[in-house]
Amino acid sequence: MQAIEQANSEAIDRMLQSDPVLEDVITAGDAIPYLREGKIILHAGPPIDWQRMCGPMQGAVAGIAVFEGWASDLDDAVEQASSGLFTFAPNHHYSAVGPMTGMTTASQPLMLVVNRSSGNRAYCAINEGLGKVMRFGGNDASVLARLAWIRDELGPMMSGALRLSGGIPIKNLIARGLGMGDEMHQRNVACSGLLLRELSPWLAKVGSSGESLSKALAFMGSNDQFFLNVGMATGKAIMDPVRDIEHCSIVTAMSRNGTEFGIRVSALGDRWFTAPVEMPEGLYFPGYTEDDANPDMGDSTIVETIGLGGFAMGAAPAVAGFVGAGAASEAGTYTRNMLEITYQENPEWAIPAMDYQGVPTGIDIRRVVETGLAPTINTGIAHKKPGVGQVGAGIVRAPMQCFRDALRAFAQQEGVL
Amino acid sequence: MQAIEQANSEAIDRMLQSDPVLEDVITAGDAIPYLREGKIILHAGPPIDWQRMCGPMQGAVAGIAVFEGWASDLDDAVEQASSGLFTFAPNHHYSAVGPMTGMTTASQPLMLVVNRSSGNRAYCAINEGLGKVMRFGGNDASVLARLAWIRDELGPMMSGALRLSGGIPIKNLIARGLGMGDEMHQRNVACSGLLLRELSPWLAKVGSSGESLSKALAFMGSNDQFFLNVGMATGKAIMDPVRDIEHCSIVTAMSRNGTEFGIRVSALGDRWFTAPVEMPEGLYFPGYTEDDANPDMGDSTIVETIGLGGFAMGAAPAVAGFVGAGAASEAGTYTRNMLEITYQENPEWAIPAMDYQGVPTGIDIRRVVETGLAPTINTGIAHKKPGVGQVGAGIVRAPMQCFRDALRAFAQQEGVL
């Protein structure tokens, strides 16, 4: 028990001592050279093959294959996918994360967050905005045109600005966002604005034309979720150094591919513990119901893994309403519950509205199983069919089975079972 | 009584139906032609002459006289002021407001907020940033150089961007800010970011050089109080149409010149009811104490007059700490108290953290005197000597004497006394 306590304490120290800095935007094929070796698609969640992928993920795969020039159209892409011509792997296996379907392929620009205290790098694509977008399974011409603009204009512009800036430290932005109603999963409006404030002077210096700069500023400034992907890369940058600590029962990743939910635990290395993914309970956009909904999906649960999202609900009373979690005054209850399954509060990420309680940090699989409290996740909801997009937002619980299985493996490894 | 009730209801209707839009930045001498008629200085608060002005206001007067080229240096300016060579008048008499010392003179650029539902215009200077600045009595070369840059570069750039944009509606920005920890007096970080998001694409289109645009974006983006002056012009634009409603007991302005606090009441027209201004209770920056503090000052109390600032404390738990008002969880108490002295909640400006309670709107002088609850004001604190600047922030109560005197005059006018 003392070895576990020491190991978990070490894990929390690494999390709290992390120093994630948004440093650059890099073409995925340069960031992850493996992507150049074939028709390779990284996706959200634990490993999955084409046949078992949900509708929106299949839709995104078809779209990204056309985007990469591997397929002439969506039908061709689906045929190639069915014939096994594409190789699939989780983002998490390549220092990356992606929201919802989480498509990462060679030509896309990826934001680079470097954890300067440990030197590791983490990547996430640039957020595409709201509405019909690839992360929710959108794949029509408008979706691909936006991705092309991000690749050809916005990405290089952001890269130039970030290099000139020397990097934008992210921890303090998140700390400020927690005092401004963000929980960094379903609400990122404050951090998106704070990031724009930091980035825009450098964007202006990069020297692009007034029109293209204006378009970039308008794109970033009208997307309340722009920061989400930065927060996700930050989460990955913080958690990767926590992997592989002997005796450590802290969760290092939670992720979903739309079919299965998977977790990784520090002492158990890179093994995924999976269970069928659950259906979010939430609110639907006009015209949609839960009959349209795809089960939970995406690598974005990395933000809950570092104490944000559903764990920081008390910071975001407006989210409680948006995801159908009850009155604003009840938002703090979610955060207090998550303290039951985590190692400690994060003193650097305090919630002013909760008298500066720190966000619950370091999910301990032992406590999850003991208390029966599964991690609370704030999530977007995709339509279950390919090509439609987002239909709502809600709350979902991580399936307990993952934690039970992981705890059994952990107990065996520790020689308890 | 029914006539008063009807009149007050009309006043609230006008407040709620207002449509303040930030439309342009205009040279003060063009906005207010009177300013071109001599060495005329508009100041914060009710009328005051040089001899009775507090230290920081005298310091600001000396500085602005040098800035306008009326004096060769600060000593010369003080001598001219003492000799009666400058004409002083309140901003409030010319559709304007100014924070703290509130200097408004012919060559300064003023932001124009038009109330599109009633057509009236209101003006406020551009916020200078934090530290040693003229509104807190700063007057050295660095202060004047910054004002010159605002006049020569930032003002024209903002004017071009705002004209191109067609105007930025302000009510919705404030509504969003209330869900992001702003109360729009001592905390404007969210609204400053939201405004920058709206404005920056237009700034980029105006076509200034990369360097000058970058400087403007960095200036706006690093000033958490940038929105304060927009909120103030908004308050003036909302309240001016509420003036001169027969039988109406609603406060149309609260303001302080550093020596006296003054209020105006709708049915009592443009008469000021004044009392000696109070000393804020608050927290001081390192190295300063209340011995250094000047009493309360500025037109910024116009934001409390429209239900923000101290009235919206429940939206801004971080401010409660900053101004020394106790624990974050107690912030809502201030807002609930102000409901006792106001006509109703504002349904458009709701506080998510208080389960969407609307901000207390329409200060009724009868209720202030009946309850003995003076309006709560969140304020910055200036050093009492000229030239120093801000030394802290705190809470101050409007002096009850203003409200008692106004109520007596109101009762006489209504034939009750």
Contacts between the chains, C-beta under 8 A, distances in Angstrom:
chain1	res1	chain2	res2	distance
A	176	B	189	7.5
A	179	B	181	5.1
A	179	B	317	7.6
A	179	B	318	4.9
A	180	B	180	4.3
A	180	B	181	4.7
A	180	B	189	7.0
A	180	B	190	5.3
A	181	B	179	5.1
A	181	B	180	4.6
A	181	B	181	6.5
A	181	B	190	7.9
A	181	B	352	6.9
A	189	B	176	7.5
A	189	B	180	7.0
A	190	B	180	5.3
A	190	B	181	7.9
A	190	B	190	6.1
A	190	B	193	7.2
A	193	B	190	7.1
A	193	B	193	3.1
A	193	B	194	6.1
A	193	B	196	7.1
A	193	B	197	5.7
A	194	B	193	6.1
A	196	B	193	7.1
A	196	B	196	6.7
A	196	B	197	6.0
A	196	B	200	7.2
A	196	B	221	7.8
A	197	B	192	8.0
A	197	B	193	5.7
A	197	B	196	6.0
A	197	B	220	7.8
A	197	B	221	3.5
A	197	B	222	7.4
A	198	B	221	6.9
A	200	B	196	7.2
A	200	B	200	5.4
A	200	B	217	4.5
A	200	B	221	6.3
A	201	B	214	4.5
A	201	B	215	7.5
A	201	B	217	4.4
A	201	B	218	3.9
A	201	B	221	6.4
A	202	B	214	7.3
A	204	B	204	7.1
A	204	B	210	5.2
A	204	B	211	8.0
A	204	B	213	4.2
A	204	B	214	3.9
A	204	B	217	5.6
A	205	B	210	5.4
A	205	B	211	7.0
A	205	B	214	4.6
A	206	B	210	7.4
A	207	B	210	4.9
A	210	B	204	5.2
A	210	B	205	5.4
A	210	B	206	7.4
A	210	B	207	4.9
A	211	B	204	8.0
A	211	B	205	6.9
A	213	B	204	4.2
A	214	B	201	4.4
A	214	B	202	7.3
A	214	B	204	3.9
A	214	B	205	4.6
A	215	B	201	7.5
A	217	B	200	4.5
A	217	B	201	4.5
A	217	B	204	5.6
A	218	B	201	3.9
A	220	B	197	7.8
A	221	B	196	7.8
A	221	B	197	3.4
A	221	B	198	6.9
A	221	B	200	6.3
A	221	B	201	6.5
A	222	B	197	7.4
A	317	B	179	7.7
A	317	B	352	4.3
A	317	B	353	5.1
A	317	B	355	7.9
A	318	B	179	4.9
A	318	B	352	4.5
A	321	B	352	7.5
A	327	B	355	5.5
A	328	B	352	5.1
A	328	B	353	6.3
A	328	B	354	7.6
A	328	B	355	4.9
A	328	B	356	6.7
A	329	B	355	5.2
A	352	B	181	7.0
A	352	B	317	4.2
A	352	B	318	4.5
A	352	B	321	7.5
A	352	B	328	5.1
A	353	B	317	5.1
A	353	B	328	6.2
A	353	B	353	5.4
A	354	B	328	7.6
A	355	B	317	7.9
A	355	B	327	5.5
A	355	B	328	5.0
A	355	B	329	5.2
A	356	B	328	6.7
